[in-house]
Amino acid sequence: MGKTIEFTDSNFEEEVLNSDDPVLVDFWAEWCGPCRMIGPVVEELAGEYAGKAKVGKVNVDNNPEISVKYGIRSIPALLIFKGGEVVDQIVGAVPKSQLTKQLDAQVA
């Protein structure tokens, strides 16, 4: 089973921008209720997309550089990267079906 990767200011370029596979990045924080609601869904996606896409999280409190660079103002915010670029984004706690639909569009 896959596991979410902890993306940080220091590993973001290597893990996300230089990834050959699409990457789903969940911007979250401990104090964010909706983030805690969507967290288990993101964990499930990490397992389901193992080998097809990377799935990970950025704690916005611990990694301000990335959060500012990508204009994260409200969380949870999920960005999908492909080839080092943001190709899709989802803001707020949305159903798993919406996340899989948007991720599937990049994995195919």
C-alpha positions as CSV (number, residue, x, y, z in Angstrom):
1,M,0.0,0.0,0.0
2,G,1.3,3.5,-0.9
3,K,1.9,6.1,1.7
4,T,1.7,9.9,1.4
5,I,5.0,11.6,1.1
6,E,5.8,14.6,3.3
7,F,6.8,17.4,0.9
8,T,8.8,20.2,2.3
9,D,10.4,23.5,1.2
10,S,13.7,21.5,0.8
11,N,12.5,18.4,-1.1
12,F,9.6,20.0,-3.1
13,E,11.6,20.6,-6.3
14,E,13.1,17.1,-6.3
15,E,9.9,15.2,-5.3
16,V,7.3,17.2,-7.1
17,L,8.7,19.4,-9.8
18,N,11.2,16.8,-11.2
19,S,8.8,13.9,-10.9
20,D,8.1,11.8,-14.0
21,D,4.7,10.9,-12.6
22,P,1.8,13.3,-11.9
23,V,1.8,14.5,-8.3
24,L,-1.1,15.3,-6.0
25,V,-0.1,17.8,-3.3
26,D,-2.4,18.4,-0.3
27,F,-1.7,21.7,1.4
28,W,-2.9,21.4,5.0
29,A,-2.4,22.3,8.6
30,E,-3.0,20.7,12.0
31,W,-5.6,23.3,13.1
32,C,-7.7,23.0,9.9
33,G,-10.8,20.9,10.4
34,P,-11.7,20.3,6.7
35,C,-8.0,19.3,6.2
36,R,-8.4,16.5,8.8
37,M,-11.6,15.4,7.1
38,I,-9.9,15.0,3.7
39,G,-6.7,13.6,5.1
40,P,-7.8,9.9,5.2
41,V,-9.0,10.2,1.6
42,V,-5.6,11.5,0.5
43,E,-4.0,8.5,2.3
44,E,-6.3,6.2,0.3
45,L,-5.4,7.8,-2.9
46,A,-1.7,7.3,-2.1
47,G,-2.4,3.5,-2.0
48,E,-4.7,3.4,-5.0
49,Y,-2.3,5.4,-7.3
50,A,0.9,3.8,-6.2
51,G,3.1,3.4,-9.3
52,K,0.9,5.8,-11.3
53,A,1.1,9.0,-9.4
54,K,2.8,10.5,-6.3
55,V,0.6,11.7,-3.5
56,G,1.8,13.8,-0.7
57,K,1.2,16.6,1.8
58,V,2.7,20.0,2.6
59,N,2.1,21.4,6.1
60,V,1.7,25.1,5.3
61,D,2.8,26.2,8.8
62,N,6.1,24.4,8.5
63,N,6.7,25.1,4.8
64,P,5.8,28.8,4.1
65,E,8.0,29.1,1.0
66,I,6.0,26.6,-1.1
67,S,2.7,27.8,0.2
68,V,3.5,31.4,-0.8
69,K,5.0,30.4,-4.1
70,Y,1.8,28.7,-5.2
71,G,-0.6,31.3,-3.7
72,I,-2.2,29.0,-1.1
73,R,-4.7,31.2,0.7
74,S,-7.3,28.8,1.9
75,I,-6.8,25.1,2.9
76,P,-7.2,22.4,2.2
77,A,-5.9,23.1,-1.3
78,L,-4.9,20.2,-3.5
79,L,-2.7,20.9,-6.5
80,I,-2.0,18.4,-9.2
81,F,1.5,18.8,-10.8
82,K,2.6,17.3,-14.1
83,G,6.0,18.0,-15.7
84,G,6.8,20.6,-13.0
85,E,3.6,22.6,-13.7
86,V,0.3,23.0,-11.9
87,V,-2.2,21.4,-14.2
88,D,-5.3,21.3,-11.9
89,Q,-6.3,22.4,-8.4
90,I,-9.1,21.7,-5.9
91,V,-9.9,23.9,-3.0
92,G,-11.8,22.7,0.0
93,A,-12.9,19.3,1.3
94,V,-14.4,17.6,-1.8
95,P,-15.7,14.1,-2.3
96,K,-13.1,11.4,-3.1
97,S,-14.9,10.8,-6.5
98,Q,-14.0,14.4,-7.5
99,L,-10.4,13.9,-6.6
100,T,-10.1,10.6,-8.5
101,K,-11.7,12.1,-11.5
102,Q,-9.3,15.0,-11.7
103,L,-6.3,12.8,-10.9
104,D,-7.3,10.2,-13.5
105,A,-7.4,13.0,-16.1
106,Q,-3.6,13.5,-15.6
107,V,-2.6,9.8,-15.1
108,A,-4.0,8.6,-18.4
